[in-house]
Amino acid sequence: MTMPAPQPMRVGELRPNQLLHTYGVGAVADLPNLSVVVAGLDDWDLAKTTIVREDRLLAAIRRELGPQVETLRTPPYIPETSDPFAEWTRVGVPVRLFPRWLRCSDLRCNRLAPVESSMFELLPHSFSPERIRYVHGCRGRGGSRPTVVPARFVLACEGGHLDDFPWLYYVHGGRVPQEGEHVLRLLERGTTGEAANVYVECSCGRNVRRSMAQAFGLDAWRNLPACRGRNPHLAGFSECGARTRTLGLGATNGWFAMQLQAFTLPRADDEIAQKVAENWAQLNLLASLSREQATALLPSFACWPELESYDIDKVWRAIVRRAEEGEDDGDDDDQDLDTPEWEALTRPDPVELPDFTIRKEPVPSEARPWLSEVVLASRLRRVSALYGFTRIDAPEWDVQATDSGRRVPLSREAPTWVPCAETRGEGILLRFDEQRLRDWEESEPVRLRARMLRPAHNDWRSQRQLPPGQWPGMRYLLLHTFAHALIREFALESGYNASGIAERIYARGGDRPMAGILLYTSAPDSEGTLGGLVSLGRRDRLGTLIRQALEAARLCSSDPLCAQHDPRVHGRLYGAACHACLFAAETSCERGNHYLDRALLVDTVTDPDIGFLAR
């Protein structure tokens, strides 16, 4: 991480994956002595980034951001060495100081001022970026200059804007007097750190002091100015004027990633043909040349590092064969991300490629009435791309359908690229019996349950001023609930943390139905994971794990309150579900722990006749 011009300096470290999931563009990163916001894509140096090819994902990103998006790129990165003067120290992601209001950490001083006031001095450190800090010249205890820390509170609006807290405006009750000197101090009373014990005071003749408690709560907006439309990551402002609310610095609702993810799918039957297919946009130029001309030009192509380990004659024959077959490049802008994945995972024949290896496993005997297929994916490659973010409210409903008015842009101009990360891992696909599922969907108890859940869905969207519709259906709720129950059981047996096991739900009726769940785990390491999850899919283990998961789902420690939960009361998106029985980590669930209901899966203490797998 580097501060932008005029004098860039390295101020901290983040892992590349964190730049998508936790500290992406527009997020505030809390460093040891500084607080910074990751700058927009306009300021990134692309020299040390790597282009990642994933045509389906790129097409989906273009649907969201426009056809000008050309590439997916990894964040700039060079492996660290022991040389503190090497090039790696000058490669990173640009950041800007935020908030710009700082406070002296000496308890006898507590001076609060913006960095532009020249009250504080920046002390750089060439070798240890964690030691970079601002200091105040008040000479605190021991005579040394005390470290200056970021102010504790910032301002945000639902449109995604972020601003410094208006300290002068707030302490003077909405007026910013121009005359006189105004020296601000931020004081804390007690040891709890709650807002009611934090005070801001001004040294002006009025001796103004105000508790920060009035900056929080439903009516706090009356004590705060309207939003100025500030985007610190873009160093700019826009029209807004919306109500603002106070956030604690580093609050979890300060930044929510908007991502799209796709698995790499087979486009050929062998490894060389797969590489040729992935690079066909370049290699198709060689198809019309002679063998001698093509093999002479091939080493000059950008994709050559991926092909040079193979026999060049075999590569040439794969190029000719693909040209004769007349296959397309696999980039279908009108196709969703789920359908090709479902078709690839459920294909009848096994596949063994570096980034996609699957095989069928016999279904456990006790699950055969409702489970039609088990697929073990020992190798998977997943690419995730960041295309925006929100603040205050997470894009909890399907991110692809989130109102673009809430999405904060990653750059000042329409982006020509977006950051991405690739991980490798393994997974298990469980395919439900389609006829059994349709019969369950059409049963009267399930229809009655839908009449309770669907109005809650409509209320939830209405509260957020979203257009009606987008109901995922009872099929989705059932599969999603089953996935969460199984994630908990798998975590106990596989050795992976529950937060490291993610889900992919394939649920669709109609002429091309999908009914299945993919539970997978992945890691940024080039070798992926170690097979602990796939081993649970073997017939001798899977049946027992499913039975244990269902047994655990029948009774929640919060019953009967959990089982009796009516989502219509508060406009919730889940029925019988809570943290004690079904909720999963944010990294695991694709819908923010919404659209869950144990009553659709098993018998509960209040609904014994609905569950798809009831006793």
Long-range contacts (C-beta under 8 A, 24 or more apart in sequence): 1-29, 1-31, 1-36, 1-38, 1-92, 1-93, 1-94, 1-95, 1-129, 2-90, 2-92, 2-93, 2-94, 2-95, 3-36, 3-94, 3-95, 3-96, 3-97, 4-39, 4-43, 4-94, 4-95, 4-96, 8-90, 8-94, 9-124, 9-129, 9-132, 10-89, 10-90, 10-92, 10-129, 11-36, 11-95, 11-129, 11-132, 12-36, 12-129, 12-130, 13-129, 14-93, 15-524, 16-74, 16-75, 16-77, 16-421, 16-524, 17-421, 17-423, 17-524, 19-75, 19-93, 19-419, 19-421, 20-257, 20-259, 20-384, 20-385, 20-386, 20-419, 20-420, 20-421, 21-257, 21-259, 21-384, 21-587, 24-255, 24-257, 24-386, 24-389, 24-419, 25-233, 25-386, 25-389, 25-410, 25-419, 26-160, 26-162, 26-231, 26-233, 26-255, 26-389, 26-408, 26-410, 27-254, 27-255, 27-389, 28-98, 28-154, 28-162, 28-249, 28-250, 28-254, 28-255, 29-95, 30-150, 30-249, 30-250, 31-130, 32-130, 32-131, 32-133, 33-130, 33-131, 33-132, 33-133, 33-134, 33-147, 33-149, 34-97, 34-132, 34-133, 34-134, 34-150, 35-97, 35-98, 35-99, 35-150, 35-249, 35-250, 36-95, 36-96, 36-97, 36-98, 37-95, 37-96, 37-98, 37-162, 37-232, 37-233, 38-93, 38-94, 38-95, 38-233, 39-93, 39-94, 39-95, 39-96, 39-233, 39-234, 39-235, 40-231, 40-233, 40-234, 40-409, 40-410, 40-411, 40-412, 41-410, 41-411, 41-415, 41-417, 41-418, 41-419, 42-234, 42-411, 42-412, 42-413, 43-94, 44-75, 44-76, 44-93, 44-94, 45-76, 45-91, 45-94, 46-73, 46-76, 46-417, 47-76, 48-76, 48-77, 48-78, 48-91, 49-73, 49-74, 49-75, 49-76, 49-77, 50-74, 52-383, 52-420, 52-422, 53-278, 53-279, 54-262, 54-264, 54-383, 54-420, 55-329, 55-330, 55-331, 56-262, 56-265, 56-330, 56-331, 56-332, 56-335, 56-337, 56-340, 57-260, 57-261, 57-262, 57-337, 57-383, 57-385, 57-420, 58-331, 59-331, 59-332, 59-333, 59-335, 60-260, 60-262, 60-337, 60-400, 61-260, 61-385, 61-387, 61-418, 62-333, 63-333, 64-260, 64-387, 64-388, 64-400, 65-387, 65-414, 65-415, 65-418, 66-414, 68-414, 68-415, 68-416, 69-415, 69-416, 69-417, 69-418, 70-416, 70-417, 71-416, 71-417, 72-383, 72-385, 72-417, 72-418, 72-419, 72-420, 73-417, 73-418, 73-419, 73-420, 74-419, 74-420, 74-421, 74-422, 75-419, 75-421, 84-126, 84-127, 96-232, 96-233, 96-235, 98-154, 98-162, 98-164, 98-232, 99-150, 99-151, 99-154, 99-164, 99-165, 99-249, 100-164, 101-150, 101-151, 101-164, 101-165, 101-167, 102-134, 102-148, 102-149, 102-150, 102-151, 103-148, 103-149, 103-150, 103-151, 103-152, 103-186, 104-136, 104-138, 104-140, 104-146, 104-148, 105-140, 105-146, 105-147, 105-148, 105-149, 106-136, 106-138, 106-140, 106-141, 106-146, 108-140, 108-141, 109-136, 109-138, 109-140, 109-146, 109-185, 110-185, 110-186, 110-187, 111-136, 111-138, 111-183, 111-184, 111-185, 112-151, 112-167, 112-184, 112-185, 112-186, 112-200, 113-184, 114-164, 120-148, 121-145, 150-249, 151-186, 151-249, 152-186, 152-198, 152-248, 152-249, 153-212, 153-215, 153-246, 153-247, 153-248, 153-249, 154-246, 154-247, 154-249, 154-254, 155-224, 155-227, 155-244, 155-245, 155-246, 155-247, 156-244, 156-245, 156-247, 156-254, 156-391, 156-392, 157-227, 157-240, 157-242, 157-243, 157-244, 157-245, 157-391, 157-392, 158-242, 158-243, 158-391, 158-392, 158-393, 158-406, 159-227, 159-229, 159-240, 159-242, 159-405, 159-406, 159-408, 160-231, 160-389, 160-390, 160-391, 160-406, 160-407, 160-408, 161-227, 161-228, 161-229, 161-230, 161-231, 161-238, 161-240, 161-242, 161-391, 161-408, 162-230, 162-231, 162-232, 162-254, 162-391, 163-227, 163-228, 163-230, 163-232, 163-244, 165-215, 165-246, 166-224, 166-225, 167-200, 168-202, 169-224, 169-225, 170-200, 170-210, 170-215, 170-223, 170-224, 171-200, 171-201, 171-202, 171-208, 171-209, 171-210, 172-202, 172-206, 172-208, 173-208, 173-210, 173-223, 174-223, 174-225, 177-204, 180-204, 180-205, 212-246, 215-246, 216-246, 220-245, 220-246, 221-245, 231-408, 231-409, 234-409, 234-411, 234-412, 236-412, 245-392, 247-392, 253-391, 253-392, 253-393, 253-394, 254-391, 255-389, 255-391, 256-389, 256-390, 256-391, 256-393, 256-394, 256-395, 257-386, 257-389, 258-386, 258-387, 258-388, 258-389, 258-390, 258-395, 258-399, 258-402, 258-407, 259-384, 259-385, 259-386, 259-387, 259-399, 260-337, 260-384, 260-385, 260-387, 260-399, 260-400, 261-337, 261-382, 261-383, 261-384, 261-385, 262-337, 262-341, 262-382, 262-383, 263-341, 263-344, 263-356, 263-380, 263-381, 263-382, 263-383, 264-355, 264-356, 264-380, 264-381, 264-382, 264-383, 265-340, 265-341, 265-344, 265-356, 266-344, 266-351, 266-353, 266-356, 267-327, 267-330, 268-318, 268-322, 270-353, 271-310, 271-353, 271-354, 272-307, 272-310, 272-314, 272-315, 272-318, 273-318, 273-321, 273-322, 274-353, 274-354, 275-303, 275-306, 275-307, 275-310, 275-315, 275-318, 276-307, 276-315, 276-318, 276-319, 276-322, 277-322, 277-327, 277-329, 277-330, 278-306, 279-303, 279-306, 279-307, 280-322, 280-329, 281-329, 283-319, 283-322, 284-319, 284-323, 286-316, 286-319, 287-319, 287-320, 287-322, 287-323, 288-323, 291-316, 294-319, 338-504, 338-506, 338-508, 338-514, 339-512, 339-514, 341-504, 341-506, 341-518, 342-506, 342-514, 342-516, 345-375, 345-377, 345-429, 345-516, 345-518, 346-373, 346-375, 346-429, 346-431, 346-516, 353-379, 354-379, 355-379, 355-380, 355-381, 355-424, 356-380, 356-381, 358-429, 361-537, 361-538, 361-539, 361-542, 362-539, 363-539, 364-539, 364-542, 364-543, 364-546, 365-543, 366-543, 366-546, 366-547, 367-542, 367-543, 367-546, 369-433, 369-436, 370-432, 370-433, 370-436, 370-437, 370-612, 370-613, 371-430, 371-431, 371-432, 371-433, 372-431, 372-432, 372-433, 372-434, 373-429, 373-430, 373-431, 373-516, 374-428, 374-429, 374-430, 374-431, 374-537, 374-539, 374-542, 375-428, 375-429, 375-431, 376-428, 376-534, 376-537, 376-538, 377-426, 377-427, 377-428, 377-429, 377-518, 377-520, 377-534, 378-426, 378-531, 378-534, 379-424, 379-426, 379-528, 380-424, 380-425, 380-426, 380-427, 380-520, 380-522, 380-528, 381-422, 381-423, 381-424, 382-422, 382-423, 382-424, 382-425, 382-520, 382-522, 383-420, 383-421, 383-422, 384-420, 384-421, 384-422, 384-423, 385-418, 385-419, 385-420, 386-410, 386-418, 386-419, 386-420, 387-418, 393-464, 394-592, 396-573, 396-591, 396-592, 396-594, 397-460, 397-461, 397-466, 397-470, 397-591, 397-592, 397-594, 398-470, 398-591, 401-470, 403-465, 403-466, 421-524, 422-524, 423-522, 423-523, 423-524, 423-528, 424-522, 424-523, 424-525, 424-526, 424-527, 424-528, 424-529, 425-520, 425-521, 425-522, 425-523, 425-528, 425-529, 425-533, 426-520, 426-521, 426-522, 426-528, 426-529, 426-531, 426-533, 426-534, 427-504, 427-518, 427-519, 427-520, 427-521, 427-533, 427-534, 428-518, 428-519, 428-520, 428-533, 428-534, 428-536, 428-537, 428-542, 429-516, 429-517, 429-518, 430-486, 430-516, 430-517, 430-519, 431-515, 431-516, 432-479, 432-515, 432-516, 433-515, 434-513, 434-515, 437-475, 437-478, 437-515, 437-612, 438-509, 440-478, 440-612, 441-473, 441-474, 441-475, 441-509, 445-609, 445-610, 446-474, 446-600, 446-610, 449-474, 449-575, 449-597, 449-599, 449-600, 449-607, 449-610, 450-474, 452-566, 452-567, 452-568, 452-575, 453-477, 453-567, 453-575, 453-597, 455-568, 456-567, 456-568, 456-571, 456-572, 456-573, 457-573, 459-568, 459-571, 460-571, 460-572, 460-573, 462-571, 463-571, 472-507, 472-595, 473-507, 473-509, 474-600, 475-507, 475-508, 475-509, 475-515, 476-505, 476-507, 476-595, 477-575, 477-595, 477-596, 477-597, 477-600, 478-600, 478-601, 478-612, 479-505, 479-506, 479-507, 479-515, 479-516, 479-517, 480-505, 480-507, 480-517, 480-591, 480-595, 480-596, 481-553, 481-577, 481-582, 481-596, 481-597, 481-598, 481-600, 481-601, 482-517, 482-601, 482-613, 483-517, 483-519, 484-577, 484-582, 484-583, 484-584, 484-589, 484-596, 485-549, 485-550, 485-552, 485-553, 485-582, 485-598, 485-601, 486-517, 486-519, 486-545, 486-546, 486-549, 487-519, 487-584, 487-588, 488-549, 488-552, 488-584, 489-545, 489-546, 489-548, 489-549, 489-552, 490-519, 490-533, 490-536, 490-545, 493-536, 493-541, 493-545, 494-521, 494-532, 494-533, 494-535, 494-536, 495-532, 496-521, 496-529, 496-532, 496-533, 498-584, 498-585, 498-588, 499-584, 499-585, 499-586, 499-587, 499-588, 500-587, 500-588, 501-533, 501-588, 502-587, 502-588, 502-590, 503-584, 503-588, 503-589, 503-590, 504-590, 505-590, 550-601, 550-602, 550-613, 552-581, 553-581, 553-582, 553-598, 553-601, 553-602, 554-598, 554-602, 554-603, 554-604, 555-604, 555-605, 556-580, 556-581, 556-598, 557-581, 559-604, 559-605, 560-605, 560-606, 562-598, 563-598, 563-599, 563-604, 563-605, 563-606, 563-607, 564-606, 575-599, 575-600, 576-604, 576-606, 576-607
